[in-house]
Amino acid sequence: MKETHVLWIVKGIDESLTHLIKEVEELRGTVEDKDKQIEYLLMQHLYLKSYCRRENLKFFGVPESEASASEGKDAVGTIDVLRDFLHDVLGFGYPKRNMEFKRVHRIDRETVLRAGFELKDTEYMILQDFPQEIIKRRRKQMPKLKEAKKRGQKVSFSKSEPDKLFIDGKFISA
């Protein structure tokens, strides 16, 4: 009689454990789904940050005007410094004062960025403005990009998803 009672208790525990194991497996699946959703949302957020910065260019090596910094004229002084840089260093032939800095359109941005490649062996540098995570992802793909360029293939990063590398129009996974 005791054995039957013990077997009945063990069977009850076994059924409870089986039920708990199923619940844990279902929860694991739910957690994995949520992790995928979080990763997707993080990527969308990263691409949105890149999109918001799509018109920005970063200038390096351009000396600041000491007069404008000390007199608190940072906005006007910075614009004058950039105008002088674009005219004097990059050789933009049109009048310096006509360039609009509040909302530079894509054509102007691309023109300045292309001209910036001529600064390769100088103290100056012009880069696109991307979030750090995008920069890290692009750096990881640089060996593939350089190898493809050596082979004469057309290489580019996607504008909408700037960490996606394309070689001869085909997506290359990281």
C-alpha angles and dihedrals in degrees: 000000000000090000091054091049092049091047090050090051092047090049090051091050090047091052090048091050092048089052091048092048090053091050092049091050091050090049091049089054091049092049091050090051091049091048090054091048091049091049090049092049091047090053091048090050091049092050090048090053089050091048091052089053095043094112096044124103125191118219119204129188095021106135116234120237106250092205093056093045094050095043094049094246094130098142098046093035093051092050091049091049091050093046090051091047093050092047102039103033103028094033100231101179100203120091111288095222095060096064114109116221103177095073113005108190123233094259092056091044093051091046092053092044092051091048088051091066088069088065092067098122097034135088090259130086136179119196137173115255111247134158114263093250091057090048091052092049092048092049090055089058097048095097090057091045094050093046091051091049090052088054089052095248123148110253131186144150119238115260094215095042102027096188092061113098121209123195116190088346095305123116113244115204118227 
